[in-house]
């Protein structure tokens, strides 16, 4: 029986099979393949949305202050996309396919610019400063609602709602064919599913434990209702799509991006930054700061991966290592990624602008995969990944002293769990055909 440990993850994932165009999902392997690619689509939105939010200047203002603003809106949507990512992975774990997916993987982390997976017409995704044009030409088409009675589309879909409808239809079809055998690992997988989220209050939905077809359909409903494929006749969706309460609604992702595009939710001052940056675009020491961001980004994803290897057991006698990872993962989103990105976006790239009359642009986070040196992954080696992250931060502090001090980036890194020393106990997985 294959487990996460025996498969050699995170760098030995079975390659994905191509999606068969215009063929409905009728078997387990095709279903799992579609779910993996649905997770990739969700993942592709998160760096893009965070980049746009980070590009909005917030110094001198409280970005969490109550009231409408593009910054708060986009961050809230990114957090909901993180929930969608975890719901899709929960479903894979329940199906005994948790060993098929790793977030901190060079094959999973998206690059930019890139085309949205399987979509027609083509939609190119960018890491780009926030603007009404970005909302209109990228974010709104990405979250475009499906037309009423639109057919399911397992490949070359026009909207994400149609792609998810194809997954839902396939899930029902495979469940009818396999019955209880499809869910034979689901009950035992509950401790390894993502159960408790500390999402900010601007976002809706919550993790769902998946044990059978009804709970799986509930999870997919949350994903679709919040943004991908909501009925175009409705501008609002329930904050809790599974248990809707009259009066407790929120705008869909599409509707929220439209409000930003129309100026209803003001963007404010946007930084002069590069588009689709790469670490190789920068001179030192800016390149070192960008590497620190990428290492922090990948360590955050690795912590999220580790949640799925740590059972959710809570006893007074045995404190749960998962609880520490859960809380620190969320802290890293605001306490690591945002401060480093903010510093990058205030620092010139170190290279001249092609147009000498134009103001030189500042750097920006690149959201690239950072490959921690392989020898540090072994417990007992000279450096763990956490120690390497501290080393990168120490190097950057020389030129960027704001990284140090009380309640700083450096301070938070030292408080993070050392995931190389956590006692992983991955669940069993369904044997591959």
MOMO-V252016 format. One record per pair of residues at least 4 apart in sequence whose C-alpha atoms are under 8 Angstrom apart, sorted by the first residue. I is the first residue (numbers start at 1). J is the second residue. D is the distance in whole Angstrom. If there is no record, write none. Layout:
i = [I | I]
j = [J | J]
d = [D | D]
//
This chain:
i = [1 | 1 | 1 | 1 | 2 | 2 | 2 | 2 | 2 | 2 | 2 | 2 | 3 | 3 | 3 | 3 | 3 | 3 | 4 | 4 | 4 | 4 | 4 | 4 | 4 | 4 | 5 | 5 | 7 | 7 | 7 | 8 | 8 | 9 | 9 | 9 | 10 | 10 | 10 | 11 | 13 | 13 | 13 | 13 | 14 | 16 | 17 | 19 | 19 | 19 | 19 | 19 | 20 | 20 | 21 | 21 | 21 | 22 | 22 | 22 | 22 | 23 | 24 | 24 | 24 | 25 | 25 | 25 | 25 | 25 | 25 | 25 | 25 | 25 | 25 | 26 | 26 | 26 | 26 | 26 | 27 | 27 | 27 | 28 | 28 | 29 | 29 | 30 | 31 | 31 | 31 | 31 | 32 | 32 | 32 | 33 | 34 | 34 | 34 | 35 | 35 | 35 | 35 | 36 | 36 | 36 | 36 | 36 | 36 | 37 | 37 | 38 | 38 | 38 | 39 | 39 | 39 | 39 | 39 | 40 | 40 | 40 | 40 | 41 | 41 | 41 | 42 | 42 | 42 | 42 | 42 | 43 | 43 | 43 | 43 | 43 | 43 | 44 | 44 | 44 | 44 | 45 | 45 | 45 | 46 | 46 | 46 | 46 | 47 | 47 | 47 | 48 | 48 | 48 | 48 | 48 | 49 | 49 | 49 | 49 | 49 | 50 | 50 | 50 | 50 | 51 | 51 | 51 | 51 | 51 | 52 | 52 | 52 | 52 | 52 | 52 | 53 | 53 | 53 | 53 | 53 | 53 | 53 | 54 | 54 | 54 | 54 | 55 | 55 | 55 | 55 | 55 | 55 | 56 | 56 | 56 | 56 | 56 | 56 | 56 | 56 | 57 | 57 | 57 | 57 | 58 | 58 | 63 | 63 | 64 | 68 | 68 | 68 | 68 | 69 | 69 | 69 | 69 | 70 | 70 | 70 | 70 | 70 | 70 | 71 | 71 | 72 | 72 | 73 | 73 | 73 | 74 | 74 | 75 | 76 | 76 | 76 | 76 | 77 | 77 | 77 | 78 | 79 | 79 | 79 | 79 | 80 | 80 | 80 | 80 | 80 | 80 | 81 | 82 | 83 | 83 | 83 | 83 | 84 | 84 | 84 | 85 | 86 | 86 | 86 | 87 | 87 | 87 | 87 | 87 | 87 | 87 | 88 | 88 | 88 | 89 | 89 | 89 | 90 | 90 | 90 | 90 | 90 | 90 | 90 | 91 | 91 | 91 | 92 | 92 | 92 | 92 | 93 | 93 | 93 | 93 | 93 | 93 | 93 | 93 | 94 | 94 | 94 | 94 | 94 | 94 | 94 | 94 | 94 | 94 | 95 | 95 | 95 | 95 | 95 | 95 | 96 | 96 | 96 | 96 | 96 | 96 | 96 | 97 | 97 | 97 | 98 | 99 | 102 | 102 | 103 | 103 | 103 | 103 | 103 | 103 | 104 | 104 | 104 | 104 | 104 | 104 | 104 | 104 | 105 | 105 | 106 | 109 | 109 | 110 | 110 | 111 | 111 | 112 | 112 | 112 | 112 | 113 | 113 | 113 | 113 | 113 | 114 | 114 | 114 | 115 | 115 | 115 | 115 | 116 | 116 | 116 | 116 | 118 | 118 | 118 | 119 | 119 | 119 | 119 | 119 | 119 | 120 | 120 | 120 | 121 | 123 | 123 | 123 | 124 | 125 | 126 | 126 | 127 | 127 | 127 | 127 | 128 | 128 | 128 | 128 | 129 | 129 | 129 | 129 | 129 | 129 | 130 | 130 | 130 | 130 | 131 | 131 | 131 | 132 | 132 | 132 | 132 | 132 | 133 | 133 | 133 | 134 | 134 | 135 | 135 | 135 | 135 | 135 | 135 | 136 | 136 | 136 | 136 | 136 | 137 | 138 | 139 | 139 | 139 | 140 | 140 | 140 | 140 | 142 | 142 | 143 | 143 | 143 | 143 | 143 | 143 | 143 | 144 | 144 | 144 | 144 | 144 | 145 | 145 | 145 | 145 | 145 | 145 | 145 | 145 | 145 | 145 | 146 | 146 | 146 | 146 | 146 | 146 | 146 | 146 | 146 | 146 | 146 | 147 | 147 | 148 | 148 | 150 | 151 | 152 | 152 | 152 | 152 | 152 | 152 | 153 | 153 | 153 | 153 | 153 | 153 | 154 | 154 | 154 | 154 | 154 | 155 | 157 | 157 | 158 | 159 | 159 | 159 | 160 | 160 | 160 | 161 | 161 | 161 | 161 | 161 | 162 | 162 | 163 | 164 | 164 | 164 | 165 | 166 | 167 | 168 | 168 | 168 | 169 | 170 | 171 | 171 | 172 | 172 | 173 | 174 | 174 | 174 | 175 | 175 | 175 | 175 | 178 | 179 | 180 | 183 | 183 | 183 | 185 | 185 | 185 | 185 | 186 | 186 | 186 | 186 | 187 | 188 | 189 | 189 | 190 | 190 | 190 | 191 | 191 | 191 | 191 | 192 | 192 | 192 | 192 | 192 | 192 | 192 | 192 | 193 | 193 | 194 | 194 | 194 | 194 | 194 | 195 | 195 | 195 | 195 | 196 | 196 | 196 | 197 | 197 | 197 | 198 | 198 | 199 | 199 | 203 | 204 | 204 | 204 | 204 | 205 | 205 | 205 | 205 | 206 | 208 | 208 | 208 | 209 | 210 | 210 | 210 | 211 | 211 | 212 | 213 | 214 | 215 | 216 | 217 | 218 | 218 | 219 | 220 | 221 | 221 | 221 | 222 | 222 | 222 | 222 | 223 | 223 | 224 | 224 | 224 | 225 | 225 | 225 | 225 | 225 | 225 | 226 | 226 | 226 | 226 | 226 | 226 | 227 | 227 | 227 | 228 | 230 | 230 | 230 | 235 | 235 | 235 | 236 | 236 | 236 | 236 | 236 | 237 | 237 | 237 | 237 | 237 | 238 | 238 | 238 | 238 | 238 | 239 | 239 | 239 | 239 | 240 | 240 | 240 | 244 | 245 | 251 | 251 | 252 | 253 | 254 | 255 | 256 | 257 | 258 | 259 | 259 | 259 | 260 | 260 | 260 | 260 | 263 | 271 | 271 | 271 | 272 | 272 | 272 | 273 | 273 | 273 | 273 | 273 | 274 | 274 | 274 | 274 | 276 | 277 | 277 | 277 | 277 | 277 | 278 | 278 | 278 | 279 | 279 | 279 | 279 | 280 | 281 | 281 | 282 | 282 | 282 | 282 | 282 | 282 | 283 | 283 | 283 | 283 | 284 | 284 | 285 | 285 | 285 | 286 | 286 | 286 | 286 | 286 | 286 | 287 | 288 | 288 | 288 | 288 | 289 | 289 | 289 | 289 | 290 | 290 | 290 | 290 | 290 | 291 | 291 | 291 | 292 | 292 | 292 | 292 | 292 | 292 | 293 | 293 | 293 | 293 | 293 | 293 | 293 | 294 | 294 | 294 | 294 | 294 | 294 | 294 | 295 | 295 | 295 | 295 | 295 | 295 | 296 | 296 | 296 | 296 | 297 | 297 | 297 | 298 | 298 | 298 | 299 | 299 | 300 | 300 | 300 | 300 | 301 | 302 | 302 | 303 | 303 | 303 | 303 | 304 | 304 | 304 | 304 | 305 | 306 | 306 | 306 | 306 | 307 | 307 | 307 | 307 | 308 | 309 | 309 | 309 | 309 | 310 | 310 | 310 | 310 | 310 | 310 | 311 | 311 | 312 | 312 | 312 | 313 | 314 | 314 | 314 | 315 | 315 | 320 | 321 | 321 | 322 | 323 | 324 | 324 | 325 | 325 | 325 | 326 | 327 | 328 | 328 | 328 | 329 | 330 | 331 | 331 | 332 | 332 | 332 | 333 | 333 | 334 | 334 | 335 | 335 | 335 | 335 | 336 | 336 | 336 | 336 | 337 | 338 | 339 | 339 | 340 | 340 | 340 | 341 | 341 | 341 | 342 | 343 | 344 | 344 | 344 | 344 | 345 | 345 | 345 | 345 | 346 | 346 | 347 | 347 | 348 | 348 | 348 | 348 | 349 | 349 | 349 | 349 | 352 | 352 | 353 | 353 | 353 | 353 | 372 | 372 | 372 | 372 | 373 | 374 | 375 | 375 | 376 | 376 | 376 | 376 | 376 | 376 | 377 | 377 | 377 | 377 | 378 | 378 | 379 | 379 | 379 | 383 | 383 | 384 | 384 | 384 | 385 | 385 | 385 | 385 | 386 | 386 | 386 | 386 | 386 | 386 | 386 | 387 | 388 | 389 | 389 | 390 | 390 | 390 | 390 | 391 | 392 | 393 | 393 | 393 | 394 | 394 | 396 | 396 | 396 | 397 | 397 | 397 | 397 | 402 | 403 | 403 | 403 | 404 | 404 | 404 | 404 | 405 | 405 | 406 | 407 | 407 | 408 | 409 | 410 | 411 | 412 | 418]
j = [428 | 429 | 430 | 431 | 6 | 7 | 99 | 428 | 429 | 430 | 431 | 432 | 7 | 99 | 426 | 427 | 428 | 429 | 8 | 9 | 98 | 99 | 426 | 427 | 428 | 429 | 9 | 426 | 12 | 13 | 99 | 12 | 13 | 13 | 99 | 102 | 102 | 104 | 105 | 105 | 99 | 100 | 101 | 102 | 100 | 33 | 33 | 30 | 33 | 34 | 154 | 155 | 154 | 155 | 154 | 155 | 156 | 153 | 154 | 155 | 156 | 154 | 154 | 166 | 170 | 30 | 31 | 154 | 166 | 167 | 169 | 170 | 171 | 173 | 174 | 30 | 31 | 170 | 173 | 174 | 31 | 170 | 174 | 32 | 174 | 33 | 433 | 34 | 35 | 167 | 170 | 171 | 36 | 92 | 97 | 37 | 38 | 154 | 167 | 39 | 88 | 92 | 167 | 40 | 88 | 89 | 92 | 100 | 101 | 41 | 117 | 42 | 88 | 164 | 43 | 84 | 85 | 88 | 89 | 44 | 108 | 109 | 110 | 45 | 116 | 117 | 46 | 81 | 82 | 84 | 85 | 47 | 81 | 82 | 85 | 109 | 110 | 48 | 109 | 110 | 116 | 49 | 78 | 81 | 50 | 78 | 81 | 82 | 51 | 127 | 367 | 52 | 125 | 126 | 127 | 128 | 53 | 74 | 75 | 77 | 78 | 54 | 74 | 75 | 78 | 55 | 127 | 128 | 129 | 365 | 56 | 74 | 127 | 128 | 129 | 130 | 70 | 71 | 72 | 74 | 75 | 129 | 130 | 71 | 338 | 341 | 342 | 129 | 130 | 270 | 271 | 273 | 345 | 71 | 129 | 130 | 267 | 268 | 269 | 270 | 271 | 268 | 269 | 270 | 271 | 62 | 63 | 71 | 72 | 72 | 72 | 73 | 265 | 266 | 73 | 265 | 266 | 267 | 74 | 260 | 265 | 266 | 267 | 268 | 75 | 267 | 76 | 202 | 77 | 202 | 256 | 78 | 257 | 79 | 80 | 200 | 202 | 203 | 81 | 203 | 253 | 82 | 83 | 199 | 200 | 203 | 84 | 199 | 203 | 204 | 205 | 226 | 85 | 86 | 87 | 205 | 206 | 207 | 88 | 222 | 223 | 89 | 90 | 194 | 207 | 91 | 194 | 207 | 208 | 219 | 220 | 223 | 92 | 219 | 220 | 93 | 98 | 101 | 94 | 98 | 193 | 194 | 208 | 209 | 210 | 95 | 210 | 216 | 96 | 97 | 98 | 100 | 97 | 98 | 99 | 186 | 189 | 192 | 193 | 429 | 98 | 183 | 185 | 186 | 187 | 189 | 190 | 193 | 210 | 211 | 182 | 183 | 184 | 185 | 186 | 430 | 183 | 185 | 186 | 189 | 428 | 429 | 430 | 101 | 429 | 430 | 429 | 429 | 108 | 305 | 108 | 109 | 301 | 302 | 304 | 305 | 108 | 109 | 298 | 299 | 301 | 302 | 305 | 369 | 109 | 369 | 369 | 368 | 369 | 114 | 368 | 367 | 368 | 125 | 126 | 127 | 276 | 124 | 125 | 126 | 127 | 276 | 124 | 125 | 126 | 122 | 123 | 124 | 125 | 122 | 123 | 124 | 125 | 155 | 156 | 157 | 123 | 155 | 156 | 157 | 158 | 159 | 156 | 157 | 158 | 158 | 138 | 141 | 142 | 138 | 138 | 275 | 276 | 275 | 276 | 277 | 366 | 134 | 274 | 275 | 276 | 134 | 270 | 271 | 272 | 273 | 275 | 134 | 135 | 267 | 270 | 135 | 261 | 267 | 136 | 260 | 261 | 262 | 263 | 137 | 138 | 261 | 138 | 139 | 139 | 140 | 257 | 258 | 260 | 261 | 140 | 141 | 257 | 258 | 261 | 141 | 142 | 143 | 254 | 257 | 144 | 254 | 257 | 258 | 159 | 160 | 159 | 160 | 227 | 228 | 229 | 253 | 254 | 159 | 160 | 228 | 229 | 254 | 159 | 160 | 161 | 227 | 228 | 229 | 230 | 231 | 232 | 254 | 150 | 158 | 159 | 160 | 161 | 162 | 228 | 229 | 230 | 231 | 232 | 231 | 232 | 231 | 232 | 162 | 162 | 162 | 163 | 164 | 165 | 166 | 169 | 157 | 158 | 162 | 163 | 165 | 166 | 162 | 163 | 164 | 166 | 167 | 163 | 162 | 163 | 162 | 163 | 228 | 229 | 164 | 228 | 229 | 165 | 224 | 228 | 229 | 230 | 166 | 229 | 167 | 168 | 220 | 224 | 169 | 170 | 171 | 172 | 217 | 220 | 173 | 174 | 175 | 213 | 176 | 213 | 177 | 178 | 179 | 182 | 179 | 180 | 182 | 213 | 182 | 183 | 184 | 187 | 211 | 212 | 189 | 428 | 429 | 430 | 190 | 210 | 211 | 212 | 211 | 427 | 193 | 427 | 209 | 210 | 211 | 310 | 311 | 312 | 313 | 307 | 308 | 309 | 310 | 311 | 312 | 426 | 427 | 209 | 308 | 207 | 208 | 209 | 307 | 308 | 207 | 208 | 209 | 312 | 206 | 207 | 326 | 206 | 207 | 326 | 327 | 330 | 203 | 330 | 239 | 226 | 239 | 240 | 250 | 222 | 239 | 240 | 241 | 240 | 215 | 218 | 219 | 215 | 215 | 216 | 219 | 215 | 216 | 216 | 217 | 218 | 219 | 220 | 221 | 222 | 242 | 223 | 224 | 225 | 241 | 242 | 226 | 240 | 241 | 242 | 227 | 228 | 228 | 229 | 230 | 229 | 230 | 237 | 238 | 241 | 252 | 230 | 237 | 238 | 241 | 252 | 253 | 252 | 253 | 254 | 253 | 234 | 237 | 252 | 251 | 252 | 255 | 249 | 250 | 251 | 252 | 255 | 241 | 249 | 250 | 251 | 252 | 244 | 245 | 248 | 249 | 250 | 244 | 248 | 249 | 250 | 244 | 245 | 248 | 248 | 249 | 255 | 256 | 256 | 257 | 258 | 259 | 260 | 261 | 262 | 263 | 264 | 265 | 264 | 265 | 266 | 267 | 267 | 345 | 346 | 362 | 345 | 361 | 362 | 345 | 361 | 362 | 363 | 364 | 361 | 362 | 363 | 364 | 366 | 281 | 363 | 364 | 365 | 366 | 282 | 366 | 368 | 287 | 290 | 291 | 366 | 287 | 287 | 349 | 286 | 287 | 349 | 350 | 351 | 363 | 287 | 349 | 350 | 351 | 288 | 350 | 289 | 396 | 399 | 290 | 344 | 347 | 349 | 350 | 363 | 291 | 292 | 392 | 395 | 396 | 293 | 340 | 344 | 396 | 294 | 344 | 364 | 365 | 366 | 295 | 370 | 392 | 296 | 340 | 389 | 392 | 393 | 396 | 297 | 336 | 337 | 340 | 341 | 365 | 367 | 298 | 365 | 366 | 367 | 368 | 369 | 370 | 299 | 369 | 370 | 371 | 372 | 389 | 300 | 336 | 337 | 389 | 301 | 337 | 367 | 302 | 369 | 370 | 303 | 385 | 304 | 329 | 332 | 333 | 305 | 306 | 419 | 307 | 325 | 329 | 419 | 308 | 325 | 326 | 329 | 309 | 310 | 325 | 419 | 424 | 311 | 322 | 325 | 326 | 426 | 424 | 425 | 426 | 427 | 321 | 322 | 423 | 424 | 425 | 426 | 322 | 425 | 320 | 322 | 323 | 320 | 318 | 319 | 320 | 319 | 320 | 324 | 325 | 422 | 326 | 327 | 328 | 417 | 329 | 416 | 417 | 330 | 331 | 332 | 416 | 417 | 333 | 334 | 335 | 336 | 336 | 337 | 412 | 337 | 338 | 338 | 339 | 339 | 408 | 409 | 412 | 340 | 409 | 412 | 413 | 341 | 342 | 343 | 409 | 344 | 403 | 409 | 345 | 364 | 365 | 346 | 347 | 362 | 363 | 364 | 365 | 362 | 363 | 364 | 365 | 362 | 363 | 362 | 363 | 360 | 361 | 362 | 363 | 360 | 361 | 362 | 363 | 356 | 360 | 358 | 359 | 360 | 361 | 376 | 377 | 385 | 388 | 377 | 378 | 381 | 383 | 381 | 382 | 383 | 384 | 385 | 388 | 381 | 384 | 385 | 420 | 384 | 420 | 384 | 420 | 421 | 387 | 388 | 388 | 418 | 420 | 389 | 418 | 419 | 420 | 390 | 413 | 414 | 416 | 417 | 418 | 419 | 391 | 392 | 393 | 413 | 394 | 410 | 413 | 414 | 395 | 396 | 397 | 403 | 410 | 398 | 410 | 400 | 401 | 403 | 401 | 402 | 403 | 404 | 408 | 408 | 409 | 410 | 408 | 409 | 410 | 411 | 410 | 411 | 411 | 411 | 412 | 412 | 413 | 414 | 415 | 416 | 422]
d = [7 | 7 | 7 | 6 | 6 | 6 | 8 | 7 | 5 | 7 | 6 | 8 | 6 | 6 | 7 | 7 | 5 | 5 | 7 | 6 | 8 | 5 | 6 | 7 | 8 | 8 | 7 | 7 | 7 | 8 | 7 | 6 | 8 | 6 | 8 | 8 | 6 | 7 | 6 | 7 | 8 | 6 | 7 | 8 | 7 | 6 | 7 | 8 | 8 | 7 | 8 | 7 | 8 | 7 | 7 | 5 | 7 | 7 | 6 | 6 | 8 | 7 | 6 | 7 | 7 | 6 | 6 | 7 | 7 | 7 | 7 | 4 | 8 | 8 | 8 | 7 | 7 | 6 | 6 | 6 | 6 | 8 | 6 | 6 | 6 | 6 | 8 | 6 | 6 | 7 | 7 | 7 | 6 | 7 | 7 | 6 | 6 | 8 | 7 | 6 | 7 | 7 | 7 | 6 | 8 | 8 | 8 | 8 | 7 | 6 | 8 | 6 | 7 | 8 | 6 | 8 | 5 | 6 | 7 | 6 | 6 | 8 | 8 | 7 | 7 | 7 | 7 | 6 | 8 | 7 | 6 | 8 | 8 | 8 | 7 | 7 | 7 | 7 | 8 | 6 | 8 | 6 | 7 | 7 | 6 | 5 | 7 | 7 | 6 | 8 | 6 | 6 | 8 | 7 | 5 | 7 | 6 | 6 | 7 | 8 | 6 | 6 | 7 | 6 | 7 | 6 | 6 | 7 | 7 | 7 | 7 | 8 | 7 | 6 | 5 | 5 | 7 | 5 | 8 | 6 | 6 | 8 | 7 | 8 | 7 | 7 | 7 | 5 | 6 | 6 | 6 | 8 | 7 | 7 | 8 | 7 | 7 | 7 | 6 | 5 | 6 | 7 | 6 | 6 | 6 | 7 | 6 | 7 | 7 | 7 | 7 | 7 | 6 | 8 | 6 | 5 | 5 | 6 | 6 | 6 | 5 | 6 | 5 | 8 | 6 | 7 | 6 | 8 | 6 | 8 | 7 | 6 | 8 | 6 | 6 | 7 | 5 | 5 | 6 | 7 | 7 | 6 | 6 | 7 | 8 | 7 | 6 | 8 | 6 | 7 | 8 | 8 | 6 | 6 | 6 | 8 | 7 | 7 | 6 | 8 | 5 | 6 | 6 | 7 | 7 | 6 | 8 | 6 | 7 | 6 | 8 | 8 | 6 | 8 | 8 | 6 | 7 | 8 | 6 | 8 | 5 | 7 | 8 | 7 | 7 | 6 | 6 | 6 | 6 | 5 | 5 | 8 | 5 | 4 | 8 | 7 | 7 | 8 | 7 | 8 | 8 | 7 | 6 | 4 | 8 | 6 | 8 | 8 | 6 | 6 | 6 | 6 | 8 | 7 | 6 | 8 | 8 | 6 | 7 | 8 | 7 | 4 | 5 | 8 | 6 | 6 | 7 | 7 | 7 | 6 | 6 | 7 | 6 | 7 | 8 | 6 | 7 | 7 | 6 | 8 | 5 | 5 | 7 | 8 | 6 | 7 | 6 | 7 | 7 | 8 | 8 | 8 | 7 | 7 | 5 | 6 | 6 | 7 | 5 | 5 | 7 | 6 | 6 | 5 | 7 | 6 | 6 | 4 | 6 | 7 | 6 | 6 | 6 | 6 | 5 | 6 | 7 | 8 | 5 | 5 | 6 | 7 | 6 | 6 | 5 | 7 | 7 | 8 | 8 | 7 | 7 | 7 | 6 | 6 | 5 | 8 | 8 | 8 | 8 | 5 | 6 | 8 | 7 | 7 | 8 | 7 | 7 | 6 | 8 | 7 | 7 | 7 | 8 | 7 | 6 | 7 | 4 | 7 | 8 | 6 | 8 | 7 | 5 | 6 | 5 | 6 | 6 | 7 | 7 | 6 | 5 | 7 | 8 | 7 | 6 | 6 | 6 | 6 | 8 | 7 | 6 | 5 | 6 | 7 | 8 | 8 | 8 | 7 | 6 | 5 | 7 | 6 | 5 | 6 | 8 | 7 | 7 | 6 | 7 | 8 | 7 | 8 | 6 | 4 | 5 | 6 | 5 | 7 | 6 | 8 | 6 | 8 | 6 | 7 | 8 | 5 | 7 | 7 | 7 | 7 | 7 | 7 | 8 | 7 | 6 | 5 | 6 | 8 | 5 | 5 | 8 | 5 | 8 | 5 | 5 | 7 | 6 | 8 | 5 | 8 | 5 | 7 | 7 | 6 | 6 | 7 | 7 | 7 | 7 | 6 | 5 | 6 | 6 | 6 | 5 | 4 | 7 | 6 | 7 | 7 | 6 | 7 | 7 | 6 | 6 | 6 | 6 | 7 | 7 | 6 | 6 | 6 | 8 | 6 | 7 | 6 | 6 | 8 | 8 | 5 | 8 | 6 | 7 | 5 | 8 | 6 | 8 | 7 | 6 | 6 | 8 | 8 | 8 | 7 | 7 | 5 | 7 | 6 | 8 | 6 | 6 | 7 | 7 | 8 | 8 | 5 | 5 | 7 | 7 | 5 | 6 | 6 | 5 | 6 | 8 | 7 | 7 | 6 | 7 | 8 | 8 | 7 | 7 | 5 | 7 | 7 | 8 | 8 | 6 | 8 | 7 | 7 | 8 | 7 | 7 | 7 | 8 | 8 | 8 | 5 | 6 | 8 | 7 | 6 | 5 | 7 | 8 | 7 | 8 | 6 | 7 | 5 | 5 | 8 | 6 | 7 | 6 | 6 | 6 | 6 | 6 | 6 | 6 | 6 | 7 | 6 | 6 | 7 | 7 | 6 | 8 | 6 | 7 | 7 | 7 | 5 | 5 | 6 | 7 | 5 | 6 | 8 | 7 | 7 | 7 | 6 | 8 | 8 | 5 | 6 | 5 | 5 | 6 | 8 | 7 | 8 | 7 | 6 | 6 | 6 | 6 | 5 | 4 | 6 | 8 | 7 | 5 | 5 | 6 | 6 | 5 | 7 | 6 | 4 | 6 | 7 | 6 | 5 | 6 | 5 | 8 | 8 | 7 | 8 | 6 | 6 | 6 | 6 | 6 | 6 | 7 | 6 | 6 | 6 | 5 | 6 | 6 | 5 | 6 | 7 | 8 | 7 | 8 | 8 | 8 | 5 | 6 | 6 | 5 | 5 | 6 | 6 | 6 | 6 | 6 | 7 | 7 | 7 | 8 | 7 | 7 | 5 | 8 | 5 | 8 | 6 | 6 | 7 | 7 | 7 | 8 | 8 | 6 | 5 | 5 | 6 | 7 | 7 | 6 | 7 | 5 | 7 | 6 | 8 | 7 | 7 | 7 | 6 | 7 | 7 | 7 | 7 | 8 | 6 | 6 | 8 | 8 | 6 | 6 | 7 | 7 | 6 | 6 | 7 | 8 | 6 | 7 | 6 | 7 | 8 | 6 | 8 | 7 | 6 | 6 | 8 | 6 | 8 | 6 | 6 | 7 | 7 | 8 | 6 | 8 | 7 | 6 | 6 | 6 | 6 | 6 | 8 | 5 | 8 | 8 | 7 | 6 | 7 | 7 | 7 | 6 | 7 | 7 | 6 | 6 | 6 | 6 | 8 | 6 | 6 | 7 | 8 | 6 | 6 | 8 | 6 | 6 | 6 | 7 | 7 | 8 | 8 | 7 | 7 | 6 | 8 | 7 | 7 | 8 | 6 | 7 | 7 | 7 | 5 | 5 | 5 | 7 | 7 | 6 | 7 | 6 | 6 | 7 | 7 | 7 | 7 | 6 | 8 | 6 | 7 | 6 | 6 | 6 | 8 | 7 | 7 | 7 | 6 | 6 | 6 | 7 | 6 | 8 | 6 | 7 | 6 | 6 | 6 | 8 | 7 | 7 | 5 | 8 | 5 | 6 | 8 | 5 | 7 | 5 | 7 | 6 | 8 | 7 | 7 | 6 | 6 | 7 | 8 | 6 | 6 | 6 | 7 | 6 | 8 | 8 | 6 | 6 | 5 | 7 | 7 | 7 | 5 | 5 | 7 | 5 | 5 | 5 | 8 | 6 | 7 | 5 | 6 | 7 | 6 | 4 | 6 | 8 | 7 | 5 | 5 | 8 | 7 | 7 | 7 | 5 | 7 | 7 | 8 | 7 | 8 | 7 | 8 | 7 | 8 | 6 | 7 | 5 | 5 | 6 | 8 | 8 | 6 | 7 | 6 | 7 | 7 | 7 | 6 | 6 | 5 | 6 | 6 | 7 | 6 | 6 | 7 | 8 | 7 | 6 | 7 | 8 | 8 | 8 | 6 | 8 | 6 | 6 | 6 | 8 | 6 | 7 | 7 | 7 | 6 | 6 | 6 | 7 | 6 | 7 | 8 | 6 | 8 | 8 | 5 | 7 | 6 | 6 | 7 | 6 | 5 | 6 | 5 | 6 | 5 | 7 | 7 | 7 | 6 | 6 | 7 | 6 | 6 | 6 | 7 | 6 | 7]
//
